[in-house]
Amino acid sequence: MVLHDEDLTKWLNFLESLPDTRGNRRFKIICDTLLCSGLRINELLALTISDLDLESSEITVNKTLVWKNGNKKLHIKGGITCKLSTKTDSGFRRVSVPLNSLLRLKAFHKEMNSYFIKHRLPQSSLIFPTIYGNYMCDRNERATLKKRLESINLPNYGFHLFRHTHASILLNAGANWKELQVRMGHKSISTTMDIYAELAPKKKVEAVNIYLDKISSLKLL
């Protein structure tokens, strides 16, 4: 459920080949940010411009989008709403990301507000608003992701594919479980280990190598 090196290269090259439209720019920024941050898709879509800290190169995660069910009897439609809390208490966090990723988020926010000004619509603090300034439902982007992954013969695991790939990259680069728990916003370290232990296949080999290196460094009698 991760993109390994060859597939990740294929995916990134595919993204670069997309025509330069606003929809494609949004899609590319969404994928890039999920991959470099490990955020959940609805945490990302809830971000506002004030959640970006360019000085520390961090994203503040303090809310998420949720689907609110309607009521047919009362003629109330369902819709997307913003929950001013995260999936778990540990979901409140500050996540460090590359500065270039933050700059792309900021630039897209500016692009959308330029659109709103041009069409005499209220500006939005959201990074990824709809063209009417509302919260964006991830449904359409999920459909786009599915189509594009399948077009280059990659497995469709939804946007969580990038979250898992992010975790795998960190684990294989030597990040410890506590660091990963905080970054992923899990309540307990056991949750992190249960989900991501299998994503670190290289560690099995490294464990043997560490042992052999240690033994060979000892001055045995």
Buried (B, 14 or more C-beta within 10 A) or exposed (E): BBBEEEBBEEBBEBBEEEEEEEEBBBBBBBBBBBBBBBBBBBBBBBBBBEBBBEEEBBBBBBBBBBEEEEEEEEEEEEEBEBEEEBBEEBBEBBBBBEEEBBEBBBEBBEEBBEBBEEEEBEBBEBBBBBEEBEBBBBEEBBEBBEEBBEEEEBEEBBBEBBBBBBBBBBBBEEBEBEEBBBBBBBEEBEBBEEBBEEBBEEBEEBEEEEEEEEEEEEEEE
